[in-house]
Amino acid sequence: QVMLVESGGGLVQAGGSLRLSCAASGRTFFDNYAMCWFRQAPGQEREFVAAIFWSGDNTLYGDTVKCRFTISRDNAKNTVYLQINSLKPEDTAVYYCAADRITFRIPTMTAADYYWGKGTLVTVSL
């Protein structure tokens, strides 16, 4: 069974930075699967944030986070990261890590296509 554990969330002032981590376990060949980050703000739907292809060579970003967020992965450590810079209060959300269920698939926006972590809360204050 695939397990994803996010860490790195917390309270930060606007303009600050955070690096979120997601450690994956329970599957072999971590580097065969795309990984994503989504977020969900209070009272809102889950939103796509970023995706990284299995090799790490290609990435995708949601329109609201481009240029401020960077997704990366370390396949040797079975870990994916999300570097968040210039944080804004509207970035306040629970951030979820997601692992594709199928190898070598271009990332989708369909929740059922992924295994999910429990999330880590990011709170941005003024």
Disulfide bonds with the S-S distance in Angstrom:
Cys22-Cys97 2.05
